[in-house]
Amino acid sequence: MADEENVPTYTEVDDGGIASWIDAIPERAAQLQLPLTQWPHPPWHPASESQWTSLSTSNVVPLTVEDKNELWTTQTRIIRTLFDAIRSKNVEVVTMLINRGWVSPDVPNEHGETPLVAAVAAGNGAMVCTLVGLGATVNTYGRFDGSERTPLMVAAATGRLPLAKLLIDDFHADDAVIAPDGQLALRLAADNGHRDVVDYLPTRRGGAWRRWKVNNEVAVRRIRRAGYNIYRFFKFFLWEAPRFFVWSVPKHVVVKPLTKACRYCWEHKRHFGGWCKRQAAAFPGRVRRAGKAVWRGVKKVPVAAWKVAKKIPEAVEELALAFWRFVKRIPGAMKMVGLWVWATLKKMGRAVGNVFLRVVSAIHTAVMAVIDFFRSITLKDVWDGICTVFRAVFVDLPQAIWAGIKTAGEVAYKVAVKLFGFAGQLIWWFFEALLWVVQYVPHQLWKIISGIGSSIAKGYHEILVWFNPKH
C-alpha cells in the first residue's frame, strides 16, 4: 500500500507526462524559458548560442550538452503536443498548455504554422473559438501550403464558409489583409473555385502587382535558367569541344611530347654518336633474325589454313542458326509495331475528335449568345469557349502527337532489343543521345516561351480581377 501511495496520478489531459514532469521539477520551468513563443533552435544551431549561454551563466551548475539536448527536446515536445491536441480536437490539453503559461497561443510549430491556422485547416470551429478566447491573434500570419496566410485566408482557400463567417462576424477578422505574395482571402477563394465563400466575402481590390510579381519571378527564374542552359549548350559544342580536339589534344599529345623529346635529344646530343654506331652494328643481326621469323611463319601457313578450312562448316552452321533466330524474332517485332500503330491511331482519333467537339461547342456558345442577346450567356463564356478551342488545337492535339512519338520511341527500342539484343541497345542509345542533342535547344526555347506566356496570362487575369474582384 505504501508503494501505491507514491505512484503519481495522471489526468486525461496529462499528455505524455509533460505536466507532471514540469510540476515535479519546478526549476526546469525557468530553464525551459516558458512560455514558448517561437519554435526553439537546437543547441547546436548558431542562433541559439546566446540563449544557452545565458542559461548556463544563470545556473549554479553550468548546463552540460546532455542538459541542453533534454531541455530542447522538452520544448519541442510541448509545442508538438499543442498541435497534436489541436488536430485531434482535444480542447482540454490546449487549454491546459496555454493557461499554465507553457506556450503562447500564437506559437508556431517547426513548419511556421500557427495554432489558429492549424485549427482552421482542421475545420474545427470549437478549437478556433477556444484559441481566440485564450488570446490567439486573429490576423497573425502562419505558414500554409508553403505561403504566409492568415486564418481567414486559410478558411477561404479551403472553402470553409462557416469558419470564414465565424472569423469575420464574431472575431472581426480583416478580409482586406494582403499576404506577402499579394493574395487576398477573396482571391484565394475565387482561385480555388469556392463560389459560396466568394459570394459571402466583401468585394476587395489590392495585391494585384504583388501577385503578378510573384508569378513573374517564377517565370523569370525559369526563363533565366533555360537561357543559361542554351548558352552552356552552344558554349560546349561551339567552343569547348572544338577547343579540346583542335587545341588541347594536339598540344598535350603531339606538341608537348615532341618538344620534350627534342629538348632531351639536344641535351644528350653527345651520346648520339655512340648510339648510332651501336645501332649500325646490330642491324645485320636484326635483319637475320627477322628473316628467320618470317620463314617460320611461312612454314606454318598451310597448317593454319587447314585448321581454318576445317572450321568453315561449323561457322556456316552458327551463321545459319543466328539467321534463323533473327527470323523467328521478326513476327514478335511486327506484332509490337502493329499494336503501337493501332494505339497511336486511337489516340490521334480521340484528339482530333476532341478538337472537333470543342469547335462545335464554341460555335454553339457564340450563336446562343447572339440569339439570347447575351442575357444568359456572357461574353466571358464566349471567350472561355474560344480559349478552350485554342487549347484543344495547340495544346491537347500536340500533346497527343508527342505522346504517340514517345510511344514510337519505346516501341522502336523494344523492337531493336528483340531483333539485335545488346547491339540493338547500343544503337538505340546512340540515336537517343543524338535526339537529345537535337531537341535540347527547342525544349529550352519552349520553356522561355511558356514562361513569357504564363507571365502575360497572369497579367491579363489580374486586369480582369481589377474590373471584377470576384472573377
RODO-2510 file (C-alpha; in nm, 4 decimals, decimal comma):
residues 471
     n   res          X          Y          Z
     1     m     0,0000     0,0000     0,0000
     2     a     0,2915     0,2321     0,0709
     3     d     0,4162     0,1854    -0,2833
     4     e     0,0727     0,2642    -0,4217
     5     e     0,0630     0,5965    -0,2320
     6     n     0,3855     0,7078    -0,4048
     7     v     0,2519     0,6409    -0,7544
     8     p     0,1685     0,9774    -0,9219
     9     t    -0,1816     1,0270    -1,0510
    10     y    -0,2398     1,1251    -1,4136
    11     t    -0,5393     1,3039    -1,5576
    12     e    -0,6801     1,2576    -1,9049
    13     v    -0,5256     1,5899    -2,0095
    14     d    -0,1799     1,4942    -1,8801
    15     d    -0,0351     1,4227    -2,2252
    16     g     0,2727     1,2042    -2,2139
    17     g     0,3590     1,3066    -1,8566
    18     i     0,4776     1,6567    -1,9550
    19     a     0,2650     1,8242    -1,6914
    20     s     0,3804     1,6000    -1,4090
    21     w     0,7423     1,6224    -1,5275
    22     i     0,7464     2,0039    -1,5043
    23     d     0,5442     2,0089    -1,1801
    24     a     0,7898     1,7647    -1,0246
    25     i     1,0905     1,9811    -1,1212
    26     p     0,9798     2,3463    -1,0837
    27     e     1,3215     2,4929    -1,1637
    28     r     1,3020     2,3455    -1,5123
    29     a     1,0194     2,5896    -1,5980
    30     a     1,2697     2,8778    -1,5880
    31     q     1,5272     2,6793    -1,7823
    32     l     1,2674     2,5995    -2,0484
    33     q     1,2034     2,9761    -2,0871
    34     l     0,8285     2,9384    -2,0666
    35     p     0,6018     3,0475    -2,2202
    36     l     0,7373     2,9316    -2,5546
    37     t     0,6675     3,1934    -2,8214
    38     q     0,8810     3,0546    -3,1061
    39     w     0,9938     2,7164    -3,2272
    40     p     1,3220     2,6655    -3,0358
    41     h     1,6531     2,6304    -3,2143
    42     p     1,8525     2,3175    -3,1265
    43     p     2,1605     2,3650    -2,9042
    44     w     2,3962     2,3145    -3,1986
    45     h     2,2281     2,5904    -3,4027
    46     p     2,4263     2,9197    -3,4128
    47     a     2,1124     3,1261    -3,3432
    48     s     2,0612     2,9554    -3,0059
    49     e     2,4134     3,0181    -2,8751
    50     s     2,3232     3,3306    -2,6735
    51     q     2,0157     3,1605    -2,5263
    52     w     2,2059     2,8607    -2,3942
    53     t     2,4976     3,0792    -2,2802
    54     s     2,2660     3,2953    -2,0685
    55     l     2,1015     2,9861    -1,9201
    56     s     2,4399     2,8338    -1,8360
    57     t     2,5602     3,1508    -1,6595
    58     s     2,2346     3,1893    -1,4637
    59     n     2,2668     2,8397    -1,3125
    60     v     2,4926     2,7467    -1,0256
    61     v     2,5957     2,4374    -1,2181
    62     p     2,6598     2,5086    -1,5894
    63     l     2,4414     2,3194    -1,8326
    64     t     2,6018     2,0204    -1,9995
    65     v     2,5390     1,9150    -2,3582
    66     e     2,3003     1,6472    -2,2318
    67     d     2,1064     1,9097    -2,0290
    68     k     2,0717     2,1355    -2,3335
    69     n     1,9518     1,8499    -2,5528
    70     e     1,6998     1,7455    -2,2865
    71     l     1,5645     2,0992    -2,2499
    72     w     1,5350     2,1444    -2,6274
    73     t     1,3618     1,8076    -2,6653
    74     t     1,1122     1,9049    -2,3950
    75     q     1,0440     2,2426    -2,5564
    76     t     0,9704     2,0846    -2,8933
    77     r     0,7638     1,8149    -2,7268
    78     i     0,5418     2,0733    -2,5581
    79     i     0,4758     2,2566    -2,8875
    80     r     0,4099     1,9350    -3,0770
    81     t     0,1704     1,8253    -2,8037
    82     l    -0,0206     2,1513    -2,8531
    83     f    -0,0563     2,0991    -3,2287
    84     d    -0,1418     1,7291    -3,1898
    85     a    -0,4184     1,8311    -2,9483
    86     i    -0,5463     2,0920    -3,1983
    87     r    -0,5668     1,8372    -3,4798
    88     s    -0,7274     1,5743    -3,2545
    89     k    -0,9784     1,8354    -3,1222
    90     n    -0,8593     1,7934    -2,7621
    91     v    -0,9700     2,1269    -2,6158
    92     e    -0,8661     2,0308    -2,2601
    93     v    -0,4992     1,9779    -2,3469
    94     v    -0,4847     2,3018    -2,5499
    95     t    -0,6429     2,4976    -2,2657
    96     m    -0,4084     2,3434    -2,0073
    97     l    -0,0921     2,4153    -2,2073
    98     i    -0,1826     2,7802    -2,2674
    99     n    -0,3374     2,8579    -1,9278
   100     r    -0,0344     2,7193    -1,7404
   101     g     0,1835     2,9593    -1,9341
   102     w     0,3856     2,6955    -2,1170
   103     v     0,3108     2,8146    -2,4681
   104     s     0,1854     3,1306    -2,6312
   105     p    -0,1475     3,0920    -2,8152
   106     d     0,0377     3,2138    -3,1280
   107     v     0,3451     2,9881    -3,1012
   108     p     0,4396     2,8405    -3,4421
   109     n     0,5477     2,4807    -3,4987
   110     e     0,8583     2,3731    -3,6891
   111     h     0,6822     2,4457    -4,0212
   112     g     0,5789     2,8001    -3,9216
   113     e     0,2124     2,7038    -3,8805
   114     t     0,0304     2,8878    -3,6002
   115     p    -0,2278     2,7191    -3,3726
   116     l    -0,5151     2,9187    -3,5208
   117     v    -0,4116     2,8345    -3,8781
   118     a    -0,3875     2,4667    -3,7791
   119     a    -0,7359     2,4784    -3,6219
   120     v    -0,8863     2,6378    -3,9349
   121     a    -0,7070     2,3887    -4,1622
   122     a    -0,8527     2,1084    -3,9489
   123     g    -1,2015     2,2629    -3,9867
   124     n    -1,2584     2,2792    -3,6103
   125     g    -1,4764     2,5765    -3,5172
   126     a    -1,4776     2,4912    -3,1466
   127     m    -1,0969     2,4914    -3,1414
   128     v    -1,0926     2,8271    -3,3209
   129     c    -1,3216     2,9745    -3,0545
   130     t    -1,1073     2,8251    -2,7763
   131     l    -0,7814     2,9637    -2,9168
   132     v    -0,9252     3,3120    -2,9769
   133     g    -1,0660     3,3053    -2,6240
   134     l    -0,7196     3,2161    -2,4930
   135     g    -0,5657     3,5154    -2,6698
   136     a    -0,4740     3,3957    -3,0198
   137     t    -0,4392     3,6842    -3,2666
   138     v    -0,6916     3,6531    -3,5458
   139     n    -0,4917     3,8299    -3,8181
   140     t    -0,1496     3,6763    -3,7469
   141     y     0,0279     3,5080    -4,0375
   142     g     0,1123     3,1389    -4,0300
   143     r     0,2534     2,9006    -4,2901
   144     f     0,0003     2,7148    -4,5033
   145     d     0,0889     2,5317    -4,8245
   146     g     0,4293     2,6987    -4,8232
   147     s     0,2956     3,0567    -4,8020
   148     e     0,2160     3,3112    -4,5313
   149     r    -0,1584     3,3072    -4,4644
   150     t    -0,3980     3,4455    -4,2024
   151     p    -0,6604     3,2096    -4,0566
   152     l    -0,9281     3,3776    -4,2726
   153     m    -0,7183     3,3202    -4,5840
   154     v    -0,6879     2,9516    -4,4934
   155     a    -1,0655     2,9266    -4,4457
   156     a    -1,1208     3,0949    -4,7841
   157     a    -0,8603     2,8839    -4,9649
   158     t    -1,0079     2,5591    -4,8281
   159     g    -1,3702     2,6650    -4,8873
   160     r    -1,4758     2,6553    -4,5201
   161     l    -1,7632     2,9052    -4,5309
   162     p    -1,8802     2,8544    -4,1661
   163     l    -1,5296     2,9257    -4,0373
   164     a    -1,4976     3,2310    -4,2624
   165     k    -1,8272     3,3646    -4,1217
   166     l    -1,7142     3,2847    -3,7675
   167     l    -1,3821     3,4676    -3,8097
   168     i    -1,5383     3,7762    -3,9703
   169     d    -1,8706     3,8083    -3,7871
   170     d    -1,7630     3,7026    -3,4365
   171     f    -1,3889     3,7695    -3,4207
   172     h    -1,3678     4,0619    -3,6664
   173     a    -1,1020     3,9138    -3,8901
   174     d    -0,9777     4,1603    -4,1520
   175     d    -1,0538     4,0350    -4,5023
   176     a    -0,8576     4,3271    -4,6538
   177     v    -0,5207     4,1924    -4,5308
   178     i    -0,2831     4,1339    -4,8209
   179     a    -0,0352     3,8475    -4,7845
   180     p     0,3340     3,8940    -4,8741
   181     d     0,2678     3,7244    -5,2077
   182     g    -0,0265     3,9606    -5,2780
   183     q    -0,3060     3,7165    -5,2022
   184     l    -0,6381     3,8245    -5,0503
   185     a    -0,8892     3,5965    -4,8853
   186     l    -1,1278     3,6759    -5,1728
   187     r    -0,8696     3,5835    -5,4393
   188     l    -0,7797     3,2568    -5,2662
   189     a    -1,1445     3,1554    -5,2546
   190     a    -1,2000     3,2520    -5,6195
   191     d    -0,8831     3,0828    -5,7475
   192     n    -0,9779     2,7596    -5,5711
   193     g    -1,3355     2,7683    -5,7041
   194     h    -1,5201     2,8204    -5,3729
   195     r    -1,8021     3,0365    -5,5052
   196     d    -2,0046     3,0281    -5,1825
   197     v    -1,7124     3,1866    -4,9958
   198     v    -1,6614     3,4349    -5,2810
   199     d    -2,0261     3,5418    -5,2631
   200     y    -2,0003     3,5911    -4,8869
   201     l    -1,6758     3,7903    -4,8763
   202     p    -1,6883     4,1652    -4,9475
   203     t    -1,5553     4,2977    -5,2773
   204     r    -1,1869     4,3801    -5,2348
   205     r    -0,9169     4,5041    -5,4694
   206     g    -0,5488     4,5038    -5,3960
   207     g    -0,2328     4,2991    -5,4162
   208     a    -0,2518     4,2624    -5,7954
   209     w     0,1003     4,3918    -5,8536
   210     r     0,2424     4,1681    -5,5812
   211     r     0,0554     3,8630    -5,7129
   212     w     0,1790     3,9262    -6,0656
   213     k     0,5307     3,9950    -5,9398
   214     v     0,5457     3,6646    -5,7511
   215     n     0,4218     3,4733    -6,0560
   216     n     0,6556     3,6696    -6,2804
   217     e     0,9545     3,5919    -6,0560
   218     v     0,8883     3,2216    -6,1046
   219     a     0,8581     3,2725    -6,4814
   220     v     1,1751     3,4854    -6,4901
   221     r     1,3707     3,2200    -6,2988
   222     r     1,2506     2,9572    -6,5470
   223     i     1,3418     3,1803    -6,8429
   224     r     1,6829     3,2667    -6,6976
   225     r     1,7605     2,9006    -6,6272
   226     a     1,6543     2,7980    -6,9794
   227     g     1,8601     3,0790    -7,1342
   228     y     2,1654     2,9782    -6,9311
   229     n     2,1188     2,6158    -7,0432
   230     i     2,1104     2,7272    -7,4077
   231     y     2,4283     2,9317    -7,3510
   232     r     2,6025     2,6304    -7,1935
   233     f     2,4875     2,4072    -7,4787
   234     f     2,6296     2,6274    -7,7521
   235     k     2,9423     2,7027    -7,5494
   236     f     3,0139     2,3305    -7,5189
   237     f     2,9532     2,2368    -7,8835
   238     l     3,0907     2,5529    -8,0476
   239     w     3,3781     2,6355    -7,8139
   240     e     3,4753     2,3769    -7,5539
   241     a     3,4525     2,0621    -7,7723
   242     p     3,6344     2,2141    -8,0769
   243     r     3,8941     2,3678    -7,8464
   244     f     3,9530     2,0307    -7,6853
   245     f     4,0078     1,8450    -8,0142
   246     v     4,1821     2,1249    -8,2090
   247     w     4,3932     2,2766    -7,9315
   248     s     4,4143     2,0690    -7,6122
   249     v     4,4613     1,7233    -7,7701
   250     p     4,7337     1,8280    -8,0195
   251     k     4,9047     2,0352    -7,7519
   252     h     4,9239     1,7589    -7,4899
   253     v     4,9502     1,4577    -7,7248
   254     v     5,1780     1,5891    -8,0018
   255     v     5,3372     1,9277    -7,9366
   256     k     5,4443     1,8879    -7,5738
   257     p     5,5787     1,5294    -7,6103
   258     l     5,7621     1,6286    -7,9316
   259     t     5,9084     1,9374    -7,7662
   260     k     6,0144     1,7336    -7,4676
   261     a     6,1754     1,4731    -7,6952
   262     c     6,3620     1,7382    -7,8928
   263     r     6,4854     1,9012    -7,5747
   264     y     6,6025     1,5668    -7,4444
   265     c     6,7855     1,4926    -7,7700
   266     w     6,9563     1,8312    -7,7639
   267     e     7,0645     1,7942    -7,4021
   268     h     7,2080     1,4456    -7,4696
   269     k     7,3458     1,5105    -7,8218
   270     r     7,6974     1,3933    -7,7250
   271     h     7,5660     1,0415    -7,6667
   272     f     7,4088     1,0057    -8,0128
   273     g     7,7319     0,9152    -8,1949
   274     g     7,7847     0,6001    -7,9906
   275     w     7,4166     0,5116    -8,0077
   276     c     7,4170     0,5324    -8,3899
   277     k     7,7316     0,3180    -8,4082
   278     r     7,5719     0,0510    -8,1901
   279     q     7,2517     0,0518    -8,3967
   280     a     7,4509     0,0110    -8,7206
   281     a     7,6485    -0,2813    -8,5761
   282     a     7,3301    -0,4532    -8,4529
   283     f     7,1316    -0,4018    -8,7758
   284     p     7,2584    -0,7123    -8,9713
   285     g     7,1751    -0,9401    -8,6790
   286     r     6,8258    -0,7942    -8,6556
   287     v     6,7702    -0,8484    -9,0283
   288     r     6,8843    -1,2088    -8,9982
   289     r     6,6511    -1,2768    -8,7027
   290     a     6,3599    -1,1128    -8,8843
   291     g     6,4185    -1,3324    -9,1886
   292     k     6,4193    -1,6474    -8,9761
   293     a     6,0938    -1,5388    -8,8085
   294     v     5,9295    -1,4791    -9,1468
   295     w     6,0384    -1,8232    -9,2684
   296     r     5,8941    -1,9902    -8,9579
   297     g     5,5670    -1,8060    -9,0197
   298     v     5,5548    -1,9109    -9,3842
   299     k     5,6033    -2,2765    -9,2890
   300     k     5,3030    -2,2515    -9,0509
   301     v     5,0662    -2,1115    -9,3142
   302     p     4,9499    -2,4482    -9,4600
   303     v     4,8724    -2,5855    -9,1125
   304     a     4,6812    -2,2711    -9,0154
   305     a     4,4912    -2,2713    -9,3446
   306     w     4,3873    -2,6322    -9,2886
   307     k     4,2601    -2,5520    -8,9397
   308     v     4,0577    -2,2576    -9,0742
   309     a     3,9148    -2,4742    -9,3553
   310     k     3,8015    -2,7351    -9,1038
   311     k     3,6136    -2,4662    -8,9037
   312     i     3,4274    -2,3223    -9,2051
   313     p     3,1330    -2,5705    -9,1861
   314     e     3,0935    -2,5012    -8,8134
   315     a     3,0997    -2,1240    -8,8750
   316     v     2,8437    -2,1576    -9,1553
   317     e     2,6200    -2,3614    -8,9245
   318     e     2,6465    -2,0964    -8,6498
   319     l     2,5694    -1,8236    -8,9012
   320     a     2,2645    -2,0146    -9,0244
   321     l     2,1405    -2,0641    -8,6655
   322     a     2,1890    -1,6953    -8,5882
   323     f     1,9975    -1,6025    -8,9022
   324     w     1,7157    -1,8415    -8,8067
   325     r     1,6945    -1,6928    -8,4566
   326     f     1,6732    -1,3472    -8,6126
   327     v     1,3949    -1,4588    -8,8487
   328     k     1,1989    -1,6086    -8,5574
   329     r     1,2082    -1,2724    -8,3775
   330     i     1,0569    -1,0818    -8,6694
   331     p     0,6884    -1,1790    -8,6015
   332     g     0,7138    -1,0607    -8,2396
   333     a     0,8677    -0,7311    -8,3513
   334     m     0,5983    -0,6860    -8,6156
   335     k     0,3329    -0,7527    -8,3529
   336     m     0,4794    -0,4733    -8,1351
   337     v     0,4760    -0,2333    -8,4284
   338     g     0,1177    -0,3240    -8,5187
   339     l    -0,0050    -0,2722    -8,1626
   340     w     0,1718     0,0639    -8,1477
   341     v     0,0164     0,1770    -8,4762
   342     w    -0,3305     0,0809    -8,3521
   343     a    -0,2851     0,2549    -8,0146
   344     t    -0,1459     0,5690    -8,1829
   345     l    -0,4330     0,5860    -8,4302
   346     k    -0,6834     0,5583    -8,1458
   347     k    -0,5143     0,8398    -7,9519
   348     m    -0,4946     1,0606    -8,2586
   349     g    -0,8589     0,9899    -8,3366
   350     r    -0,9635     1,0886    -7,9874
   351     a    -0,7544     1,4077    -8,0060
   352     v    -0,8991     1,5103    -8,3431
   353     g    -1,2495     1,4285    -8,2204
   354     n    -1,1880     1,6417    -7,9126
   355     v    -1,0835     1,9359    -8,1318
   356     f    -1,3991     1,8944    -8,3415
   357     l    -1,6225     1,8850    -8,0331
   358     r    -1,4530     2,1941    -7,8859
   359     v    -1,5033     2,3871    -8,2099
   360     v    -1,8713     2,2883    -8,2244
   361     s    -1,9150     2,3832    -7,8579
   362     a    -1,7548     2,7251    -7,9122
   363     i    -1,9740     2,7928    -8,2188
   364     h    -2,2830     2,6861    -8,0238
   365     t    -2,1912     2,9178    -7,7341
   366     a    -2,1378     3,2125    -7,9687
   367     v    -2,4669     3,1501    -8,1535
   368     m    -2,6612     3,1196    -7,8279
   369     a    -2,5035     3,4421    -7,7050
   370     v    -2,6246     3,6234    -8,0164
   371     i    -2,9728     3,4679    -8,0005
   372     d    -3,0114     3,5434    -7,6290
   373     f    -2,8599     3,8940    -7,6678
   374     f    -2,6029     3,7988    -7,4035
   375     r    -2,8679     3,7610    -7,1346
   376     s    -2,7927     3,4078    -7,0176
   377     i    -2,4535     3,3655    -7,1872
   378     t    -2,1925     3,6302    -7,1183
   379     l    -1,9048     3,7481    -7,3312
   380     k    -1,6737     3,5710    -7,0887
   381     d    -1,8429     3,2396    -7,1768
   382     v    -1,7690     3,3046    -7,5442
   383     w    -1,4081     3,3918    -7,4640
   384     d    -1,3707     3,0776    -7,2498
   385     g    -1,5052     2,8724    -7,5400
   386     i    -1,2527     3,0262    -7,7798
   387     c    -0,9723     2,9614    -7,5295
   388     t    -1,0882     2,6003    -7,4999
   389     v    -1,0701     2,5590    -7,8780
   390     f    -0,7205     2,7050    -7,8909
   391     r    -0,6139     2,4802    -7,6060
   392     a    -0,7530     2,1739    -7,7844
   393     v    -0,5752     2,2681    -8,1105
   394     f    -0,2437     2,3985    -7,9777
   395     v    -0,2048     2,2034    -7,6512
   396     d    -0,4124     1,8844    -7,6402
   397     l    -0,3528     1,7805    -8,0019
   398     p     0,0276     1,8411    -7,9923
   399     q     0,0415     1,6562    -7,6610
   400     a    -0,1359     1,3597    -7,8196
   401     i     0,1041     1,3690    -8,1157
   402     w     0,4045     1,3913    -7,8839
   403     a     0,2702     1,1046    -7,6758
   404     g     0,2465     0,8983    -7,9966
   405     i     0,6053     0,9893    -8,0856
   406     k     0,7279     0,8929    -7,7380
   407     t     0,5408     0,5650    -7,7628
   408     a     0,7001     0,5092    -8,1048
   409     g     1,0398     0,5537    -7,9427
   410     e     0,9609     0,2972    -7,6755
   411     v     0,8355     0,0504    -7,9384
   412     a     1,1450     0,1094    -8,1532
   413     y     1,3657     0,0359    -7,8533
   414     k     1,1840    -0,2894    -7,7766
   415     v     1,1976    -0,3949    -8,1427
   416     a     1,5711    -0,3191    -8,1642
   417     v     1,6421    -0,5158    -7,8469
   418     k     1,4280    -0,8077    -7,9630
   419     l     1,5951    -0,8255    -8,3036
   420     f     1,9579    -0,7427    -8,2220
   421     g     1,9926    -0,7872    -7,8443
   422     f     2,2679    -0,5809    -7,6801
   423     a     2,3785    -0,4412    -8,0172
   424     g     2,0249    -0,3060    -8,0580
   425     q     2,0549    -0,1375    -7,7175
   426     l     2,3805     0,0291    -7,8230
   427     i     2,2267     0,1528    -8,1481
   428     w     1,9236     0,2845    -7,9597
   429     w     2,1379     0,4658    -7,7003
   430     f     2,3327     0,6324    -7,9804
   431     f     2,0194     0,7606    -8,1541
   432     e     1,8613     0,8607    -7,8227
   433     a     2,1686     1,0714    -7,7400
   434     l     2,1518     1,2246    -8,0877
   435     l     1,7808     1,3023    -8,0432
   436     w     1,8510     1,4624    -7,7037
   437     v     2,1091     1,6896    -7,8628
   438     v     1,8717     1,7856    -8,1443
   439     q     1,5741     1,8641    -7,9206
   440     y     1,7615     2,0241    -7,6284
   441     v     1,7616     2,3814    -7,7584
   442     p     1,3958     2,3728    -7,8802
   443     h     1,2952     2,2349    -7,5411
   444     q     1,4711     2,5207    -7,3615
   445     l     1,3195     2,7719    -7,6030
   446     w     0,9755     2,6289    -7,5270
   447     k     1,0423     2,6880    -7,1550
   448     i     1,1227     3,0508    -7,2322
   449     i     0,8095     3,0927    -7,4460
   450     s     0,5878     2,9231    -7,1856
   451     g     0,7368     3,1432    -6,9117
   452     i     0,6605     3,4574    -7,1113
   453     g     0,3114     3,3270    -7,1882
   454     s     0,2489     3,2479    -6,8219
   455     s     0,3520     3,5986    -6,7195
   456     i     0,1281     3,7587    -6,9841
   457     a    -0,1664     3,5328    -6,8928
   458     k    -0,1306     3,6189    -6,5231
   459     g    -0,1212     3,9900    -6,6075
   460     y    -0,4356     3,9555    -6,8170
   461     h    -0,6025     3,7681    -6,5319
   462     e    -0,5157     4,0451    -6,2880
   463     i    -0,6684     4,3043    -6,5247
   464     l    -0,9931     4,1031    -6,5265
   465     v    -0,9797     4,0821    -6,1468
   466     w    -0,9399     4,4592    -6,1208
   467     f    -1,2601     4,5086    -6,3210
   468     n    -1,4400     4,2301    -6,1342
   469     p    -1,2748     4,1392    -5,7978
   470     k    -1,4994     3,8323    -5,7671
   471     h    -1,3915     3,6990    -6,1074
***
